[in-house]
Amino acid sequence: MSTGSGPAGDDNDRLSAFWSLFYISAALVITFLYYRNLGLWRLFEHARRWLEWVRVMLGV
């Protein structure tokens, strides 16, 4: 049984050009938000803390 990875695989595990550009663009947008609008970045950080707190309270 083949997992499709390794030298014998059939290159289906490579990212297409669309997804490569998507991930690069997302990284650039996140970097821009981080350096230009730290208040928005702090909002994301606080949201993550609240989600962790809710997860602990729910026992998930």
mmJSON file of the N, C-alpha and C atoms, coordinates in Angstrom:
{"data_MODEL":{"atom_site":{
"group_PDB":["ATOM","ATOM","ATOM","ATOM","ATOM","ATOM","ATOM","ATOM","ATOM","ATOM","ATOM","ATOM","ATOM","ATOM","ATOM","ATOM","ATOM","ATOM","ATOM","ATOM","ATOM","ATOM","ATOM","ATOM","ATOM","ATOM","ATOM","ATOM","ATOM","ATOM","ATOM","ATOM","ATOM","ATOM","ATOM","ATOM","ATOM","ATOM","ATOM","ATOM","ATOM","ATOM","ATOM","ATOM","ATOM","ATOM","ATOM","ATOM","ATOM","ATOM","ATOM","ATOM","ATOM","ATOM","ATOM","ATOM","ATOM","ATOM","ATOM","ATOM","ATOM","ATOM","ATOM","ATOM","ATOM","ATOM","ATOM","ATOM","ATOM","ATOM","ATOM","ATOM","ATOM","ATOM","ATOM","ATOM","ATOM","ATOM","ATOM","ATOM","ATOM","ATOM","ATOM","ATOM","ATOM","ATOM","ATOM","ATOM","ATOM","ATOM","ATOM","ATOM","ATOM","ATOM","ATOM","ATOM","ATOM","ATOM","ATOM","ATOM","ATOM","ATOM","ATOM","ATOM","ATOM","ATOM","ATOM","ATOM","ATOM","ATOM","ATOM","ATOM","ATOM","ATOM","ATOM","ATOM","ATOM","ATOM","ATOM","ATOM","ATOM","ATOM","ATOM","ATOM","ATOM","ATOM","ATOM","ATOM","ATOM","ATOM","ATOM","ATOM","ATOM","ATOM","ATOM","ATOM","ATOM","ATOM","ATOM","ATOM","ATOM","ATOM","ATOM","ATOM","ATOM","ATOM","ATOM","ATOM","ATOM","ATOM","ATOM","ATOM","ATOM","ATOM","ATOM","ATOM","ATOM","ATOM","ATOM","ATOM","ATOM","ATOM","ATOM","ATOM","ATOM","ATOM","ATOM","ATOM","ATOM","ATOM","ATOM","ATOM","ATOM","ATOM","ATOM","ATOM","ATOM","ATOM","ATOM","ATOM"],
"id":[1,2,3,4,5,6,7,8,9,10,11,12,13,14,15,16,17,18,19,20,21,22,23,24,25,26,27,28,29,30,31,32,33,34,35,36,37,38,39,40,41,42,43,44,45,46,47,48,49,50,51,52,53,54,55,56,57,58,59,60,61,62,63,64,65,66,67,68,69,70,71,72,73,74,75,76,77,78,79,80,81,82,83,84,85,86,87,88,89,90,91,92,93,94,95,96,97,98,99,100,101,102,103,104,105,106,107,108,109,110,111,112,113,114,115,116,117,118,119,120,121,122,123,124,125,126,127,128,129,130,131,132,133,134,135,136,137,138,139,140,141,142,143,144,145,146,147,148,149,150,151,152,153,154,155,156,157,158,159,160,161,162,163,164,165,166,167,168,169,170,171,172,173,174,175,176,177,178,179,180],
"type_symbol":["N","C","C","N","C","C","N","C","C","N","C","C","N","C","C","N","C","C","N","C","C","N","C","C","N","C","C","N","C","C","N","C","C","N","C","C","N","C","C","N","C","C","N","C","C","N","C","C","N","C","C","N","C","C","N","C","C","N","C","C","N","C","C","N","C","C","N","C","C","N","C","C","N","C","C","N","C","C","N","C","C","N","C","C","N","C","C","N","C","C","N","C","C","N","C","C","N","C","C","N","C","C","N","C","C","N","C","C","N","C","C","N","C","C","N","C","C","N","C","C","N","C","C","N","C","C","N","C","C","N","C","C","N","C","C","N","C","C","N","C","C","N","C","C","N","C","C","N","C","C","N","C","C","N","C","C","N","C","C","N","C","C","N","C","C","N","C","C","N","C","C","N","C","C","N","C","C","N","C","C"],
"label_atom_id":["N","CA","C","N","CA","C","N","CA","C","N","CA","C","N","CA","C","N","CA","C","N","CA","C","N","CA","C","N","CA","C","N","CA","C","N","CA","C","N","CA","C","N","CA","C","N","CA","C","N","CA","C","N","CA","C","N","CA","C","N","CA","C","N","CA","C","N","CA","C","N","CA","C","N","CA","C","N","CA","C","N","CA","C","N","CA","C","N","CA","C","N","CA","C","N","CA","C","N","CA","C","N","CA","C","N","CA","C","N","CA","C","N","CA","C","N","CA","C","N","CA","C","N","CA","C","N","CA","C","N","CA","C","N","CA","C","N","CA","C","N","CA","C","N","CA","C","N","CA","C","N","CA","C","N","CA","C","N","CA","C","N","CA","C","N","CA","C","N","CA","C","N","CA","C","N","CA","C","N","CA","C","N","CA","C","N","CA","C","N","CA","C","N","CA","C","N","CA","C","N","CA","C","N","CA","C","N","CA","C"],
"label_alt_id":[null,null,null,null,null,null,null,null,null,null,null,null,null,null,null,null,null,null,null,null,null,null,null,null,null,null,null,null,null,null,null,null,null,null,null,null,null,null,null,null,null,null,null,null,null,null,null,null,null,null,null,null,null,null,null,null,null,null,null,null,null,null,null,null,null,null,null,null,null,null,null,null,null,null,null,null,null,null,null,null,null,null,null,null,null,null,null,null,null,null,null,null,null,null,null,null,null,null,null,null,null,null,null,null,null,null,null,null,null,null,null,null,null,null,null,null,null,null,null,null,null,null,null,null,null,null,null,null,null,null,null,null,null,null,null,null,null,null,null,null,null,null,null,null,null,null,null,null,null,null,null,null,null,null,null,null,null,null,null,null,null,null,null,null,null,null,null,null,null,null,null,null,null,null,null,null,null,null,null,null],
"label_comp_id":["MET","MET","MET","SER","SER","SER","THR","THR","THR","GLY","GLY","GLY","SER","SER","SER","GLY","GLY","GLY","PRO","PRO","PRO","ALA","ALA","ALA","GLY","GLY","GLY","ASP","ASP","ASP","ASP","ASP","ASP","ASN","ASN","ASN","ASP","ASP","ASP","ARG","ARG","ARG","LEU","LEU","LEU","SER","SER","SER","ALA","ALA","ALA","PHE","PHE","PHE","TRP","TRP","TRP","SER","SER","SER","LEU","LEU","LEU","PHE","PHE","PHE","TYR","TYR","TYR","ILE","ILE","ILE","SER","SER","SER","ALA","ALA","ALA","ALA","ALA","ALA","LEU","LEU","LEU","VAL","VAL","VAL","ILE","ILE","ILE","THR","THR","THR","PHE","PHE","PHE","LEU","LEU","LEU","TYR","TYR","TYR","TYR","TYR","TYR","ARG","ARG","ARG","ASN","ASN","ASN","LEU","LEU","LEU","GLY","GLY","GLY","LEU","LEU","LEU","TRP","TRP","TRP","ARG","ARG","ARG","LEU","LEU","LEU","PHE","PHE","PHE","GLU","GLU","GLU","HIS","HIS","HIS","ALA","ALA","ALA","ARG","ARG","ARG","ARG","ARG","ARG","TRP","TRP","TRP","LEU","LEU","LEU","GLU","GLU","GLU","TRP","TRP","TRP","VAL","VAL","VAL","ARG","ARG","ARG","VAL","VAL","VAL","MET","MET","MET","LEU","LEU","LEU","GLY","GLY","GLY","VAL","VAL","VAL"],
"label_asym_id":["A","A","A","A","A","A","A","A","A","A","A","A","A","A","A","A","A","A","A","A","A","A","A","A","A","A","A","A","A","A","A","A","A","A","A","A","A","A","A","A","A","A","A","A","A","A","A","A","A","A","A","A","A","A","A","A","A","A","A","A","A","A","A","A","A","A","A","A","A","A","A","A","A","A","A","A","A","A","A","A","A","A","A","A","A","A","A","A","A","A","A","A","A","A","A","A","A","A","A","A","A","A","A","A","A","A","A","A","A","A","A","A","A","A","A","A","A","A","A","A","A","A","A","A","A","A","A","A","A","A","A","A","A","A","A","A","A","A","A","A","A","A","A","A","A","A","A","A","A","A","A","A","A","A","A","A","A","A","A","A","A","A","A","A","A","A","A","A","A","A","A","A","A","A","A","A","A","A","A","A"],
"label_entity_id":["1","1","1","1","1","1","1","1","1","1","1","1","1","1","1","1","1","1","1","1","1","1","1","1","1","1","1","1","1","1","1","1","1","1","1","1","1","1","1","1","1","1","1","1","1","1","1","1","1","1","1","1","1","1","1","1","1","1","1","1","1","1","1","1","1","1","1","1","1","1","1","1","1","1","1","1","1","1","1","1","1","1","1","1","1","1","1","1","1","1","1","1","1","1","1","1","1","1","1","1","1","1","1","1","1","1","1","1","1","1","1","1","1","1","1","1","1","1","1","1","1","1","1","1","1","1","1","1","1","1","1","1","1","1","1","1","1","1","1","1","1","1","1","1","1","1","1","1","1","1","1","1","1","1","1","1","1","1","1","1","1","1","1","1","1","1","1","1","1","1","1","1","1","1","1","1","1","1","1","1"],
"label_seq_id":[1,1,1,2,2,2,3,3,3,4,4,4,5,5,5,6,6,6,7,7,7,8,8,8,9,9,9,10,10,10,11,11,11,12,12,12,13,13,13,14,14,14,15,15,15,16,16,16,17,17,17,18,18,18,19,19,19,20,20,20,21,21,21,22,22,22,23,23,23,24,24,24,25,25,25,26,26,26,27,27,27,28,28,28,29,29,29,30,30,30,31,31,31,32,32,32,33,33,33,34,34,34,35,35,35,36,36,36,37,37,37,38,38,38,39,39,39,40,40,40,41,41,41,42,42,42,43,43,43,44,44,44,45,45,45,46,46,46,47,47,47,48,48,48,49,49,49,50,50,50,51,51,51,52,52,52,53,53,53,54,54,54,55,55,55,56,56,56,57,57,57,58,58,58,59,59,59,60,60,60],
"pdbx_PDB_ins_code":[null,null,null,null,null,null,null,null,null,null,null,null,null,null,null,null,null,null,null,null,null,null,null,null,null,null,null,null,null,null,null,null,null,null,null,null,null,null,null,null,null,null,null,null,null,null,null,null,null,null,null,null,null,null,null,null,null,null,null,null,null,null,null,null,null,null,null,null,null,null,null,null,null,null,null,null,null,null,null,null,null,null,null,null,null,null,null,null,null,null,null,null,null,null,null,null,null,null,null,null,null,null,null,null,null,null,null,null,null,null,null,null,null,null,null,null,null,null,null,null,null,null,null,null,null,null,null,null,null,null,null,null,null,null,null,null,null,null,null,null,null,null,null,null,null,null,null,null,null,null,null,null,null,null,null,null,null,null,null,null,null,null,null,null,null,null,null,null,null,null,null,null,null,null,null,null,null,null,null,null],
"Cartn_x":[0.855,0.0,0.904,0.625,1.436,0.737,1.524,0.964,1.052,1.746,1.872,2.985,3.781,4.882,6.204,7.229,8.542,8.846,10.017,10.434,9.542,8.885,8.038,6.647,6.332,5.012,4.814,3.584,3.268,2.997,3.789,3.765,2.392,1.438,0.137,0.181,1.274,1.361,1.973,2.293,2.841,1.717,2.027,1.039,0.905,-0.314,-0.516,-0.075,0.049,0.465,-0.544,-1.83,-2.864,-2.671,-2.506,-2.372,-1.063,-0.011,1.258,1.091,0.453,0.217,-0.727,-1.707,-2.64,-1.912,-1.053,-0.34,0.655,1.322,2.251,1.49,0.355,-0.458,-0.977,-1.427,-1.919,-0.807,0.393,1.516,1.841,1.777,2.047,0.981,-0.279,-1.359,-1.212,-0.924,-0.75,0.436,1.527,2.69,2.342,1.604,1.201,0.337,-0.638,-1.496,-0.691,0.302,1.094,1.891,2.519,3.386,2.64,1.509,0.812,-0.317,-0.872,-2.024,-1.919,-1.081,-0.844,-2.088,-2.994,-4.229,-5.066,-5.156,-5.902,-5.231,-3.897,-3.167,-3.409,-3.446,-3.733,-5.145,-6.077,-7.441,-7.454,-6.683,-6.589,-5.978,-4.937,-4.296,-5.266,-6.035,-6.996,-8.109,-8.529,-9.559,-9.06,-7.785,-7.217,-7.215,-6.89,-6.897,-8.31,-9.289,-10.672,-11.119,-10.733,-11.109,-10.478,-9.214,-8.57,-9.292,-9.696,-10.409,-11.748,-12.481,-13.771,-13.568,-12.517,-12.24,-11.961,-11.223,-10.945,-12.231,-13.061,-14.307,-15.262,-15.272,-16.157,-15.563,-14.276,-13.623,-13.349,-13.17,-12.925,-11.449],
"Cartn_y":[-1.171,0.0,1.237,2.159,3.365,4.533,5.339,6.521,7.748,7.653,8.789,9.738,9.386,10.259,9.578,10.372,9.822,9.859,9.368,9.433,8.633,7.59,6.776,7.373,8.432,9.059,9.782,10.18,10.777,12.28,13.05,14.52,15.125,14.378,14.949,15.722,15.568,16.242,17.636,18.072,19.413,20.439,21.652,22.728,23.274,23.589,24.231,25.683,26.337,27.741,28.609,28.29,29.066,29.026,27.819,27.702,28.294,28.199,28.824,30.332,30.944,32.39,32.756,31.905,32.165,32.217,31.232,31.193,32.343,32.686,33.815,35.11,35.287,36.494,36.566,35.452,35.44,35.815,35.308,35.653,37.139,37.705,39.134,39.982,39.584,40.337,40.276,39.105,38.97,39.801,39.784,40.6,42.078,42.511,43.914,44.309,43.462,43.77,43.839,42.976,42.952,44.242,44.696,45.862,47.185,47.228,48.494,48.722,47.662,47.832,46.856,47.203,46.29,46.1,47.092,46.938,45.786,45.658,44.551,43.226,43.212,41.983,41.582,42.572,42.276,41.711,42.212,41.69,40.201,39.814,38.4,37.586,38.139,37.419,37.229,38.27,38.157,37.178,37.163,36.212,34.782,34.56,33.224,32.837,33.783,33.497,33.185,33.948,33.683,32.306,31.94,30.614,29.506,29.715,28.721,28.615,29.756,29.765,29.036,29.318,28.657,27.156,26.773,25.354,24.66,25.336,24.756,24.647,25.679,25.659,24.564,24.318,23.291,21.894,21.819,20.526,19.866,20.68,20.134,19.909],
"Cartn_z":[0.0,0.0,0.0,-0.872,-0.993,-0.31,0.387,1.047,0.164,-0.948,-1.853,-1.469,-0.48,-0.092,-0.404,-0.496,-0.782,-2.265,-2.629,-4.034,-4.973,-4.479,-5.34,-5.497,-4.738,-4.806,-6.12,-6.388,-7.684,-7.581,-6.935,-6.923,-6.641,-6.135,-5.794,-4.488,-3.727,-2.444,-2.558,-3.75,-3.936,-3.963,-3.47,-3.497,-4.91,-5.279,-6.571,-6.466,-7.605,-7.623,-6.883,-7.013,-6.325,-4.82,-4.26,-2.814,-2.331,-3.119,-2.742,-2.628,-3.623,-3.58,-2.443,-2.179,-1.085,0.253,0.512,1.79,1.913,0.826,0.857,1.113,0.446,0.649,2.079,2.618,3.998,4.97,4.731,5.603,5.518,4.327,4.172,4.858,4.743,5.392,6.908,7.442,8.886,9.361,8.597,8.951,8.921,7.9,7.8,8.996,9.344,10.487,11.778,11.893,13.118,13.282,12.217,12.335,12.227,11.548,11.344,12.337,12.875,13.743,14.908,15.863,16.979,17.839,17.843,18.607,18.084,16.761,16.169,16.495,16.471,16.788,18.237,19.151,20.561,20.721,19.919,19.961,19.609,18.584,18.222,19.358,20.011,21.106,22.27,22.596,23.685,23.329,22.084,21.654,21.833,21.53,21.701,23.178,24.062,25.501,25.99,25.507,25.899,25.423,24.201,23.698,24.528,24.942,25.792,27.133,27.695,28.966,28.84,27.758,27.533,27.363,26.648,26.446,27.778,28.669,29.984,30.796,30.737,31.503,31.018,29.716,29.159,29.262,29.568,29.685,28.354,27.327,25.989,25.795],
"occupancy":[1.0,1.0,1.0,1.0,1.0,1.0,1.0,1.0,1.0,1.0,1.0,1.0,1.0,1.0,1.0,1.0,1.0,1.0,1.0,1.0,1.0,1.0,1.0,1.0,1.0,1.0,1.0,1.0,1.0,1.0,1.0,1.0,1.0,1.0,1.0,1.0,1.0,1.0,1.0,1.0,1.0,1.0,1.0,1.0,1.0,1.0,1.0,1.0,1.0,1.0,1.0,1.0,1.0,1.0,1.0,1.0,1.0,1.0,1.0,1.0,1.0,1.0,1.0,1.0,1.0,1.0,1.0,1.0,1.0,1.0,1.0,1.0,1.0,1.0,1.0,1.0,1.0,1.0,1.0,1.0,1.0,1.0,1.0,1.0,1.0,1.0,1.0,1.0,1.0,1.0,1.0,1.0,1.0,1.0,1.0,1.0,1.0,1.0,1.0,1.0,1.0,1.0,1.0,1.0,1.0,1.0,1.0,1.0,1.0,1.0,1.0,1.0,1.0,1.0,1.0,1.0,1.0,1.0,1.0,1.0,1.0,1.0,1.0,1.0,1.0,1.0,1.0,1.0,1.0,1.0,1.0,1.0,1.0,1.0,1.0,1.0,1.0,1.0,1.0,1.0,1.0,1.0,1.0,1.0,1.0,1.0,1.0,1.0,1.0,1.0,1.0,1.0,1.0,1.0,1.0,1.0,1.0,1.0,1.0,1.0,1.0,1.0,1.0,1.0,1.0,1.0,1.0,1.0,1.0,1.0,1.0,1.0,1.0,1.0,1.0,1.0,1.0,1.0,1.0,1.0],
"B_iso_or_equiv":[0.0,0.0,0.0,0.0,0.0,0.0,0.0,0.0,0.0,0.0,0.0,0.0,0.0,0.0,0.0,0.0,0.0,0.0,0.0,0.0,0.0,0.0,0.0,0.0,0.0,0.0,0.0,0.0,0.0,0.0,0.0,0.0,0.0,0.0,0.0,0.0,0.0,0.0,0.0,0.0,0.0,0.0,0.0,0.0,0.0,0.0,0.0,0.0,0.0,0.0,0.0,0.0,0.0,0.0,0.0,0.0,0.0,0.0,0.0,0.0,0.0,0.0,0.0,0.0,0.0,0.0,0.0,0.0,0.0,0.0,0.0,0.0,0.0,0.0,0.0,0.0,0.0,0.0,0.0,0.0,0.0,0.0,0.0,0.0,0.0,0.0,0.0,0.0,0.0,0.0,0.0,0.0,0.0,0.0,0.0,0.0,0.0,0.0,0.0,0.0,0.0,0.0,0.0,0.0,0.0,0.0,0.0,0.0,0.0,0.0,0.0,0.0,0.0,0.0,0.0,0.0,0.0,0.0,0.0,0.0,0.0,0.0,0.0,0.0,0.0,0.0,0.0,0.0,0.0,0.0,0.0,0.0,0.0,0.0,0.0,0.0,0.0,0.0,0.0,0.0,0.0,0.0,0.0,0.0,0.0,0.0,0.0,0.0,0.0,0.0,0.0,0.0,0.0,0.0,0.0,0.0,0.0,0.0,0.0,0.0,0.0,0.0,0.0,0.0,0.0,0.0,0.0,0.0,0.0,0.0,0.0,0.0,0.0,0.0,0.0,0.0,0.0,0.0,0.0,0.0],
"pdbx_formal_charge":[null,null,null,null,null,null,null,null,null,null,null,null,null,null,null,null,null,null,null,null,null,null,null,null,null,null,null,null,null,null,null,null,null,null,null,null,null,null,null,null,null,null,null,null,null,null,null,null,null,null,null,null,null,null,null,null,null,null,null,null,null,null,null,null,null,null,null,null,null,null,null,null,null,null,null,null,null,null,null,null,null,null,null,null,null,null,null,null,null,null,null,null,null,null,null,null,null,null,null,null,null,null,null,null,null,null,null,null,null,null,null,null,null,null,null,null,null,null,null,null,null,null,null,null,null,null,null,null,null,null,null,null,null,null,null,null,null,null,null,null,null,null,null,null,null,null,null,null,null,null,null,null,null,null,null,null,null,null,null,null,null,null,null,null,null,null,null,null,null,null,null,null,null,null,null,null,null,null,null,null],
"auth_seq_id":[1,1,1,2,2,2,3,3,3,4,4,4,5,5,5,6,6,6,7,7,7,8,8,8,9,9,9,10,10,10,11,11,11,12,12,12,13,13,13,14,14,14,15,15,15,16,16,16,17,17,17,18,18,18,19,19,19,20,20,20,21,21,21,22,22,22,23,23,23,24,24,24,25,25,25,26,26,26,27,27,27,28,28,28,29,29,29,30,30,30,31,31,31,32,32,32,33,33,33,34,34,34,35,35,35,36,36,36,37,37,37,38,38,38,39,39,39,40,40,40,41,41,41,42,42,42,43,43,43,44,44,44,45,45,45,46,46,46,47,47,47,48,48,48,49,49,49,50,50,50,51,51,51,52,52,52,53,53,53,54,54,54,55,55,55,56,56,56,57,57,57,58,58,58,59,59,59,60,60,60],
"auth_comp_id":["MET","MET","MET","SER","SER","SER","THR","THR","THR","GLY","GLY","GLY","SER","SER","SER","GLY","GLY","GLY","PRO","PRO","PRO","ALA","ALA","ALA","GLY","GLY","GLY","ASP","ASP","ASP","ASP","ASP","ASP","ASN","ASN","ASN","ASP","ASP","ASP","ARG","ARG","ARG","LEU","LEU","LEU","SER","SER","SER","ALA","ALA","ALA","PHE","PHE","PHE","TRP","TRP","TRP","SER","SER","SER","LEU","LEU","LEU","PHE","PHE","PHE","TYR","TYR","TYR","ILE","ILE","ILE","SER","SER","SER","ALA","ALA","ALA","ALA","ALA","ALA","LEU","LEU","LEU","VAL","VAL","VAL","ILE","ILE","ILE","THR","THR","THR","PHE","PHE","PHE","LEU","LEU","LEU","TYR","TYR","TYR","TYR","TYR","TYR","ARG","ARG","ARG","ASN","ASN","ASN","LEU","LEU","LEU","GLY","GLY","GLY","LEU","LEU","LEU","TRP","TRP","TRP","ARG","ARG","ARG","LEU","LEU","LEU","PHE","PHE","PHE","GLU","GLU","GLU","HIS","HIS","HIS","ALA","ALA","ALA","ARG","ARG","ARG","ARG","ARG","ARG","TRP","TRP","TRP","LEU","LEU","LEU","GLU","GLU","GLU","TRP","TRP","TRP","VAL","VAL","VAL","ARG","ARG","ARG","VAL","VAL","VAL","MET","MET","MET","LEU","LEU","LEU","GLY","GLY","GLY","VAL","VAL","VAL"],
"auth_asym_id":["A","A","A","A","A","A","A","A","A","A","A","A","A","A","A","A","A","A","A","A","A","A","A","A","A","A","A","A","A","A","A","A","A","A","A","A","A","A","A","A","A","A","A","A","A","A","A","A","A","A","A","A","A","A","A","A","A","A","A","A","A","A","A","A","A","A","A","A","A","A","A","A","A","A","A","A","A","A","A","A","A","A","A","A","A","A","A","A","A","A","A","A","A","A","A","A","A","A","A","A","A","A","A","A","A","A","A","A","A","A","A","A","A","A","A","A","A","A","A","A","A","A","A","A","A","A","A","A","A","A","A","A","A","A","A","A","A","A","A","A","A","A","A","A","A","A","A","A","A","A","A","A","A","A","A","A","A","A","A","A","A","A","A","A","A","A","A","A","A","A","A","A","A","A","A","A","A","A","A","A"],
"auth_atom_id":["N","CA","C","N","CA","C","N","CA","C","N","CA","C","N","CA","C","N","CA","C","N","CA","C","N","CA","C","N","CA","C","N","CA","C","N","CA","C","N","CA","C","N","CA","C","N","CA","C","N","CA","C","N","CA","C","N","CA","C","N","CA","C","N","CA","C","N","CA","C","N","CA","C","N","CA","C","N","CA","C","N","CA","C","N","CA","C","N","CA","C","N","CA","C","N","CA","C","N","CA","C","N","CA","C","N","CA","C","N","CA","C","N","CA","C","N","CA","C","N","CA","C","N","CA","C","N","CA","C","N","CA","C","N","CA","C","N","CA","C","N","CA","C","N","CA","C","N","CA","C","N","CA","C","N","CA","C","N","CA","C","N","CA","C","N","CA","C","N","CA","C","N","CA","C","N","CA","C","N","CA","C","N","CA","C","N","CA","C","N","CA","C","N","CA","C","N","CA","C","N","CA","C","N","CA","C","N","CA","C"],
"pdbx_PDB_model_num":[1,1,1,1,1,1,1,1,1,1,1,1,1,1,1,1,1,1,1,1,1,1,1,1,1,1,1,1,1,1,1,1,1,1,1,1,1,1,1,1,1,1,1,1,1,1,1,1,1,1,1,1,1,1,1,1,1,1,1,1,1,1,1,1,1,1,1,1,1,1,1,1,1,1,1,1,1,1,1,1,1,1,1,1,1,1,1,1,1,1,1,1,1,1,1,1,1,1,1,1,1,1,1,1,1,1,1,1,1,1,1,1,1,1,1,1,1,1,1,1,1,1,1,1,1,1,1,1,1,1,1,1,1,1,1,1,1,1,1,1,1,1,1,1,1,1,1,1,1,1,1,1,1,1,1,1,1,1,1,1,1,1,1,1,1,1,1,1,1,1,1,1,1,1,1,1,1,1,1,1]
}}}
